[in-house]
Structures are given as C-alpha cells and as structure tokens.
Amino acid sequence: MYGTLRGALAGRKIAFDRDASTATVEGRIAGIGKTIRIEAIHVHYDLAVPGEAREATERALAAHPQGCPAHQSVKNAIHITWSASLRAGDQVLSIKEEGHESPSA
C-alpha cells in the first residue's frame, strides 16, 4: 500500500520528504499451534508534504487502497485499515480511513 500511495503522490506531482515519510504496519493474527491466519492489518503513514499539497495528499490517501493490487487481492479475507499523520507545511493532521477505527495495541 505504501508503494501505491507513493505512486499516487508522484502522479499528482506532490513533492514529499522521502526520508521523513514512513509506513508502520501492525497485524492481528489468530489461531492455535501451527495453523494461524492474519485477521487484520493496519498501516499508519507518517507523511511530510508542502502546505499547498494538503488537499491533494488527502485525496491520494483516500483513493490509494482502490489502486493497490495487494489490498484488492486480500480485502475480502483480511480486514485492512489505514491512518496517517500528515505534516502539510505548518499544519499537522491526523487522518483515518473513513468508517474504520485504528486497532488498539
């Protein structure tokens, strides 16, 4: 998903700080013994973009799961969510995927 988001940002000509931008992934696994399965995945992005790119970045975040082949391949079997800490110029925003809550640690 991070690669798809980076592509969405590049496609919109949004300059972002590649050194300060990261993705952290958490998963929830269920099962006993040798038989386990992934129940949920949550991706949290930490992005830094120019202030004037805020709205376009928010649109890229909202749209990127639909363009991600991995997400589309497993979305019916694994609950996938995302959130982001977006530094757009002087603003810092917390953004969550609509309709989904971040998993608790």
VENNOR-V657491 format. One record per backbone hydrogen bond with DSSP energy under -1.0 kcal/mol. CO is the residue of the C=O (numbers start at 1). NH is the residue of the N-H. E is the energy in kcal/mol with one decimal. If there is no record, write none. Layout:
# VENNOR-V657491
co/nh/e
CO/NH/E
CO/NH/E
This chain:
# VENNOR-V657491
co/nh/e
1/5/-2.7
2/6/-2.8
3/7/-2.1
4/8/-2.3
5/9/-2.5
6/10/-2.6
7/11/-2.7
8/12/-1.2
9/14/-2.8
10/13/-1.6
16/18/-1.1
17/21/-1.0
22/46/-2.6
24/44/-3.0
26/42/-2.9
28/39/-3.2
28/40/-1.5
30/37/-2.7
32/35/-1.3
37/30/-2.7
39/79/-2.3
40/28/-2.6
41/81/-2.3
42/26/-2.7
43/83/-2.0
44/24/-2.8
45/85/-2.7
46/22/-2.0
47/87/-3.2
48/17/-1.9
49/89/-2.0
50/53/-1.9
51/54/-1.5
53/57/-2.5
54/58/-2.5
55/59/-2.1
56/60/-2.2
57/61/-2.6
58/62/-2.2
59/63/-1.9
60/64/-2.0
65/68/-1.0
68/72/-2.6
69/73/-1.8
70/74/-1.5
71/75/-1.7
74/77/-1.9
74/78/-2.6
79/41/-2.8
81/43/-2.3
82/97/-2.2
83/45/-2.7
84/95/-3.1
85/47/-2.6
86/93/-2.9
87/49/-3.1
88/91/-2.0
91/88/-1.9
93/86/-2.9
95/84/-3.2
97/100/-1.7
